[in-house]
């Protein structure tokens, strides 16, 4: 079974019908159908839930539909984006108080944070840490364009960031 992580933009496009053309709508419907039939496994995370909770009140009815859809999806495990170092030789002189250790960004998160905003990097990081090979989004400006510009770096860390249409095409 193929697994994918759904960015908040995918869920909101589905519920709000914020869809640009009929082909986009057909793609969303097919991916939803593949999920309901058990051909693919779709994941979301607490990071998605946080974003859903911040949707303005004027979209309350749609927000409730988003939360209901969120509740149906499999949940990706949360991982810290920082690693605590406290062992001898791992903390450099002057980085922290004696015996206290320091926190440094996870190396995978650091690569992602150099490409994307911290919020977007967190979603993609959770996707990678959960062993989910595909990250689906409609966010062209902040995610898809940057992913295309940095595809070599992203391939090295094992993630494919795709629009739902490109994901559907990869399914064959």
PyMOL commands that set and color helices and strands:
alter all, ss='L'
color gray80, all
select helices_A, chain A and resi 8-16+22-36+46-53+57-72+107-113+118-129+140-149+151-156+164-171
alter helices_A, ss='H'
color red, helices_A
select strands_A, chain A and resi 2-6+40-44+74-75+82-85+102-105+134-136+160-162
alter strands_A, ss='S'
color yellow, strands_A
deselect
rebuild
show_as cartoon
